[in-house]
């Protein structure tokens, strides 16, 4: 990328003139740093006193410091509207801003971000620094009479609506501890009102994980607290947090930087909020399902009209409108950032075309009749005209990315080429809330390409490449060995071509994981890329990689398969989760048939057959004529989950009579013997 002139996949040159890229910084040596987009800088940005950093961590290079200063001229930092809106309705902060679990472990520490009150350092993109100054604000806020939000006590917001008898809670954060602390802060000012309703806007853990922090299963079962969720909620909550939960949680540790030191050279936020809490997660099954747009519900005198938005920010998601108050909740479909089409932690690829259309529907159905719009992250917007403009610009943002990606892929460009070529229209780019603090233009474009075209770019040379280690060995050999490769990487680093430096060094490290020179240099290059990134999740990924290269793995701060989530599994979902952990090669020659009788589900009988390395399972029907099983195991659903998935002692449960086995007990031993345990600390930046 040189001064905005590039050649597209069809051999045509698109001359847009000199510019600041939405994905990186123009004119930083040869690098054109792919940092998710640089949109602006604080005029106060510059060198400042910096907090202590891990040993060996680099300072911002001259190239990065210069680039970060240059972006100060590109965005209106004098516009303080967002700060005024973020402070509007403030009642009180949690003091201290630290939340602990019942064992004294800190699960949330907002006070650790006190350094954000200072001037932007050279080691942070000024636009991201500004965003973090906004998202770090915490406490209880009044959005409108009877409408309150808890912000800054987790990655997400918890919204509280006062009803006739009690309160309706929307999206109870990630952890029971943070949700309970937020509820206590509200009650300290508004009285000890009971929770008379709970709403999950969608199936991501930061919108349901703290459910047992605000209500109880007993209150829900007794009908005192109905739980509302969109159709498909449980299916997608399980598939995202259990089926691929270990891998996603490990990568989420990089994405949110929860294990990184806080500071000017470390984690400064996650764009959508500061980071994720690390407390106890839970899930209470919904009691009311929303299926159609226009469906109404009245909970404790609070009237709501729902808009279904599946396939947008989550496979199961809904917006909702409060017609008696002219207030609109946009869930996570419109926030003060460009969101993800595909998150860096991993997920199903989202549909920006559908996302854009649902935003148009939101505008036409509700926005023009709204005085306030709020979401489950960030701060609200007041005023009908501002709401319509906000949602319209967000709509145009996702629609533009989708349509232009398809236009360019149909001209023969591949995802990485489109990501470099994509530019947002000026009227979209000038708005703060379109900037890539959480999603980015670069990785969103690649996700759209993936959605339509898959992983293969059509070039046969890429159809059957060697896997990473063997590929790396051949690249290093072709470059003349590790010493020569590191020399080339050092030159790239000195030229501020950090993208090329980390690519070369990645080959060296994957060819020889013990090469300390390569690891140290790659860590330094990762740090420079992080310091320049406007996107918080890119910064966290880069700095997490650097941290682990210097210090070793920090593992996974949060548990993917928490007891609270496991307890919500249905029998079918639990068997699905077990099937995903069957070690196929170990089970090739095993053929075992078991029937599982669930005494707490009207003696439901579920058959599981392990054959050819696959665990097939289904409910038995009366008089189905199937052959007798090798064993029949009788237990409860909870006992099954605890002993087959949750680390329970099967022998002890059998001895106590909680589990009975008729037939050959070895059948159960065979199944247990081929279930693999996920590895939550798997390597990412090393082989």
QUIQUIHU-V66514 format. One record per backbone hydrogen bond with DSSP energy under -0.5 kcal/mol. NH is the residue of the N-H (numbers start at 1). CO is the residue of the C=O. E is the energy in kcal/mol with one decimal. If there is no record, write none. Layout:
NH/CO/E ; NH/CO/E
//
This chain:
2/5/-1.1 ; 5/2/-2.2 ; 6/14/-0.9 ; 8/6/-0.5 ; 8/12/-3.2 ; 11/8/-2.0 ; 14/6/-2.2 ; 15/13/-0.7 ; 16/4/-1.2 ; 16/14/-0.8 ; 21/19/-0.6 ; 26/24/-0.5 ; 28/25/-0.8 ; 29/27/-1.2 ; 30/495/-1.2 ; 31/28/-2.1 ; 33/25/-0.6 ; 35/23/-2.1 ; 35/33/-1.8 ; 36/23/-0.8 ; 37/23/-1.0 ; 38/21/-1.4 ; 38/24/-0.6 ; 39/37/-0.6 ; 41/71/-0.7 ; 45/42/-2.0 ; 46/120/-2.5 ; 57/54/-2.1 ; 65/61/-2.9 ; 66/62/-2.5 ; 67/63/-2.2 ; 68/64/-2.8 ; 69/65/-1.8 ; 70/66/-2.3 ; 71/67/-1.6 ; 72/69/-1.5 ; 73/70/-1.6 ; 74/71/-1.6 ; 77/75/-1.8 ; 79/76/-1.8 ; 80/78/-0.8 ; 84/80/-2.1 ; 85/81/-2.7 ; 86/82/-2.7 ; 87/83/-1.4 ; 88/84/-1.1 ; 90/87/-1.9 ; 91/140/-2.9 ; 92/140/-1.0 ; 98/96/-1.2 ; 99/108/-2.8 ; 101/105/-2.5 ; 104/101/-1.9 ; 107/99/-2.8 ; 108/99/-1.5 ; 110/97/-2.7 ; 111/97/-0.7 ; 112/109/-0.6 ; 113/110/-1.6 ; 114/111/-1.6 ; 116/113/-2.1 ; 117/114/-1.9 ; 118/115/-1.9 ; 124/121/-1.2 ; 125/533/-0.6 ; 127/40/-1.1 ; 129/125/-2.4 ; 130/126/-2.2 ; 131/127/-1.9 ; 132/128/-2.5 ; 133/129/-2.0 ; 134/130/-1.2 ; 135/131/-2.6 ; 136/132/-1.8 ; 137/134/-1.0 ; 139/151/-2.6 ; 140/92/-2.9 ; 141/149/-2.5 ; 142/89/-2.8 ; 143/141/-0.7 ; 143/147/-2.3 ; 144/147/-1.5 ; 147/144/-3.0 ; 148/160/-3.0 ; 149/141/-2.5 ; 150/158/-3.1 ; 151/139/-2.3 ; 151/149/-0.6 ; 157/376/-2.8 ; 158/150/-1.9 ; 159/170/-2.1 ; 160/148/-3.2 ; 161/168/-2.6 ; 162/146/-2.7 ; 163/166/-3.2 ; 164/300/-2.8 ; 167/194/-2.5 ; 168/161/-2.9 ; 169/167/-0.5 ; 169/197/-2.7 ; 170/159/-3.1 ; 171/169/-0.5 ; 171/199/-2.9 ; 172/207/-0.5 ; 173/171/-1.5 ; 176/280/-3.2 ; 179/175/-2.3 ; 180/176/-2.5 ; 181/177/-2.0 ; 182/178/-2.3 ; 183/179/-2.4 ; 184/180/-2.4 ; 185/181/-2.0 ; 186/182/-2.1 ; 187/183/-2.7 ; 188/184/-1.9 ; 189/185/-0.6 ; 189/186/-1.5 ; 190/186/-2.2 ; 191/187/-1.9 ; 193/191/-2.0 ; 196/167/-2.5 ; 196/194/-0.7 ; 197/167/-0.9 ; 198/226/-2.4 ; 199/169/-2.8 ; 200/228/-2.9 ; 201/199/-0.6 ; 203/316/-1.3 ; 207/204/-2.3 ; 208/205/-1.3 ; 209/205/-2.8 ; 210/173/-1.6 ; 211/208/-1.9 ; 213/210/-2.1 ; 214/211/-1.5 ; 215/211/-1.5 ; 220/216/-1.8 ; 221/217/-2.9 ; 222/218/-2.0 ; 223/220/-1.4 ; 224/219/-1.8 ; 225/219/-1.2 ; 226/196/-0.7 ; 228/198/-3.0 ; 228/226/-0.5 ; 229/288/-1.9 ; 230/200/-0.5 ; 231/290/-2.3 ; 233/230/-1.6 ; 236/232/-2.2 ; 237/233/-2.7 ; 238/234/-2.3 ; 239/235/-2.3 ; 240/236/-2.1 ; 241/237/-1.6 ; 242/238/-2.7 ; 243/238/-1.3 ; 244/239/-1.0 ; 245/242/-0.8 ; 248/244/-2.4 ; 249/245/-2.8 ; 250/246/-2.2 ; 251/247/-2.2 ; 252/248/-2.6 ; 253/249/-1.4 ; 254/250/-0.8 ; 254/251/-0.5 ; 255/251/-2.5 ; 256/252/-2.9 ; 257/253/-0.7 ; 259/253/-0.5 ; 260/257/-1.3 ; 263/267/-1.3 ; 266/263/-1.5 ; 267/261/-2.4 ; 270/273/-2.7 ; 272/270/-1.4 ; 278/107/-1.7 ; 282/209/-2.2 ; 283/564/-0.5 ; 287/227/-2.6 ; 288/227/-2.6 ; 290/229/-2.4 ; 291/289/-0.6 ; 294/306/-3.4 ; 295/292/-1.6 ; 297/304/-2.0 ; 299/297/-0.5 ; 299/302/-2.2 ; 300/298/-0.5 ; 302/299/-2.2 ; 303/301/-0.7 ; 304/297/-2.5 ; 305/321/-2.5 ; 306/295/-2.5 ; 307/319/-2.9 ; 309/317/-2.5 ; 311/314/-1.1 ; 312/309/-1.3 ; 312/314/-0.9 ; 318/201/-1.6 ; 319/307/-2.4 ; 320/329/-2.0 ; 321/305/-3.2 ; 322/327/-3.1 ; 323/321/-0.8 ; 325/322/-1.7 ; 326/322/-1.3 ; 327/322/-1.4 ; 328/372/-2.5 ; 329/320/-3.2 ; 330/328/-0.5 ; 330/374/-2.4 ; 333/330/-3.0 ; 335/337/-0.5 ; 337/335/-1.3 ; 338/435/-2.9 ; 346/343/-1.0 ; 350/341/-3.1 ; 351/311/-2.0 ; 352/350/-0.7 ; 355/351/-2.5 ; 356/352/-2.5 ; 357/353/-1.9 ; 358/354/-2.6 ; 359/355/-1.8 ; 360/356/-1.8 ; 361/357/-2.1 ; 362/358/-2.5 ; 363/359/-2.2 ; 364/360/-2.4 ; 365/361/-2.8 ; 366/362/-2.4 ; 367/362/-2.2 ; 368/363/-1.3 ; 369/366/-1.9 ; 370/367/-1.7 ; 371/326/-3.3 ; 372/326/-1.3 ; 373/381/-2.2 ; 374/328/-2.4 ; 376/331/-2.8 ; 381/373/-2.3 ; 383/371/-3.0 ; 387/383/-2.3 ; 388/384/-2.5 ; 389/385/-2.2 ; 390/386/-2.5 ; 391/387/-2.7 ; 392/388/-2.2 ; 393/389/-2.5 ; 394/390/-2.1 ; 395/391/-2.5 ; 396/392/-2.5 ; 397/393/-2.1 ; 398/394/-1.9 ; 399/395/-2.2 ; 400/396/-2.8 ; 401/397/-2.1 ; 402/398/-2.1 ; 403/399/-2.7 ; 404/400/-2.8 ; 405/401/-1.7 ; 406/402/-2.0 ; 407/403/-2.3 ; 408/404/-2.4 ; 409/405/-2.6 ; 410/406/-1.8 ; 411/408/-1.2 ; 412/409/-1.4 ; 413/408/-2.0 ; 418/414/-2.6 ; 419/415/-2.4 ; 420/416/-1.3 ; 421/417/-1.8 ; 422/418/-2.3 ; 428/425/-1.1 ; 429/425/-2.7 ; 430/426/-1.9 ; 431/428/-1.2 ; 434/431/-1.3 ; 435/432/-1.8 ; 437/435/-1.8 ; 438/338/-0.8 ; 439/338/-2.7 ; 441/36/-0.6 ; 444/440/-2.1 ; 445/441/-2.3 ; 446/442/-1.7 ; 447/443/-1.5 ; 448/444/-2.4 ; 449/445/-2.4 ; 450/446/-2.3 ; 451/447/-2.6 ; 452/448/-1.8 ; 453/449/-3.2 ; 454/449/-0.6 ; 454/450/-1.7 ; 460/458/-0.6 ; 462/459/-2.5 ; 463/460/-1.4 ; 464/460/-0.5 ; 471/467/-2.8 ; 472/468/-2.5 ; 473/469/-2.3 ; 474/470/-1.6 ; 475/471/-2.1 ; 476/472/-2.8 ; 477/473/-2.1 ; 478/474/-2.2 ; 479/475/-1.5 ; 480/477/-1.5 ; 481/476/-2.8 ; 485/481/-2.2 ; 486/482/-2.8 ; 487/483/-1.8 ; 488/484/-2.1 ; 489/485/-2.4 ; 490/486/-2.8 ; 491/487/-2.0 ; 492/488/-2.2 ; 493/489/-2.6 ; 494/490/-2.6 ; 495/491/-1.9 ; 496/493/-1.8 ; 497/492/-3.1 ; 498/496/-1.3 ; 501/497/-2.0 ; 502/498/-2.5 ; 503/499/-1.3 ; 504/500/-2.5 ; 505/501/-2.5 ; 506/502/-1.8 ; 507/503/-1.4 ; 508/504/-1.7 ; 509/505/-2.7 ; 510/506/-2.3 ; 511/507/-1.6 ; 512/508/-1.9 ; 515/512/-1.8 ; 516/514/-1.3 ; 519/515/-2.0 ; 520/516/-2.9 ; 521/517/-2.2 ; 522/518/-2.6 ; 523/519/-2.3 ; 524/520/-2.0 ; 525/521/-2.2 ; 526/522/-2.9 ; 527/523/-2.2 ; 528/524/-1.9 ; 529/525/-2.2 ; 530/526/-2.5 ; 531/527/-2.8 ; 532/528/-1.5 ; 533/529/-0.5 ; 533/530/-1.2 ; 534/35/-1.5 ; 535/35/-1.3 ; 536/437/-2.4 ; 536/534/-0.5 ; 537/437/-0.7 ; 539/535/-2.4 ; 540/536/-2.7 ; 541/537/-2.2 ; 542/538/-2.9 ; 543/539/-2.9 ; 544/540/-2.4 ; 545/541/-2.4 ; 546/542/-2.2 ; 547/543/-2.5 ; 548/544/-2.5 ; 549/545/-2.0 ; 550/546/-1.8 ; 551/547/-2.8 ; 552/548/-1.9 ; 562/559/-0.5 ; 562/560/-0.8 ; 564/281/-0.5 ; 566/562/-2.7 ; 567/563/-2.3 ; 568/565/-1.2 ; 569/566/-1.7 ; 574/570/-2.5 ; 575/571/-2.3 ; 576/572/-2.4 ; 577/573/-2.5 ; 578/574/-2.1 ; 579/575/-2.7 ; 580/576/-1.7 ; 581/578/-1.7 ; 582/579/-1.2 ; 583/674/-3.3 ; 584/582/-1.3 ; 587/583/-1.5 ; 587/584/-0.7 ; 588/584/-0.5 ; 588/585/-0.9 ; 590/587/-1.5 ; 592/610/-1.7 ; 594/608/-2.8 ; 595/631/-2.4 ; 596/606/-2.5 ; 597/595/-0.6 ; 597/633/-2.8 ; 598/596/-0.6 ; 598/604/-3.0 ; 599/597/-0.8 ; 599/635/-1.9 ; 601/598/-1.7 ; 603/598/-0.9 ; 604/598/-0.9 ; 604/601/-1.1 ; 606/596/-2.6 ; 606/604/-0.5 ; 607/618/-3.0 ; 608/594/-3.0 ; 609/616/-3.3 ; 610/592/-2.7 ; 610/608/-0.5 ; 611/609/-0.7 ; 611/614/-2.3 ; 612/588/-0.6 ; 613/587/-1.1 ; 614/611/-2.2 ; 616/609/-2.8 ; 616/614/-0.9 ; 618/607/-2.1 ; 620/605/-2.7 ; 624/621/-1.1 ; 630/593/-2.6 ; 631/593/-1.0 ; 632/662/-2.9 ; 633/595/-3.0 ; 634/632/-0.5 ; 634/660/-2.6 ; 635/597/-2.4 ; 640/636/-2.3 ; 641/637/-2.4 ; 642/638/-2.6 ; 643/639/-2.3 ; 644/640/-2.4 ; 645/641/-1.9 ; 646/641/-1.8 ; 648/642/-2.7 ; 650/648/-1.0 ; 653/649/-2.2 ; 654/650/-2.3 ; 655/651/-2.4 ; 656/652/-2.0 ; 657/653/-0.6 ; 657/654/-0.9 ; 658/653/-1.8 ; 659/653/-1.2 ; 660/634/-2.0 ; 662/632/-2.8 ; 663/661/-0.5 ; 664/630/-2.7 ; 665/663/-0.8 ; 667/664/-1.8 ; 668/665/-0.8 ; 669/665/-1.4 ; 670/666/-2.5 ; 671/667/-1.7 ; 672/668/-2.6 ; 673/669/-1.9 ; 674/670/-0.5 ; 674/671/-1.5 ; 675/672/-1.2 ; 676/581/-3.4 ; 676/674/-0.7 ; 680/678/-0.7 ; 682/679/-1.2
//
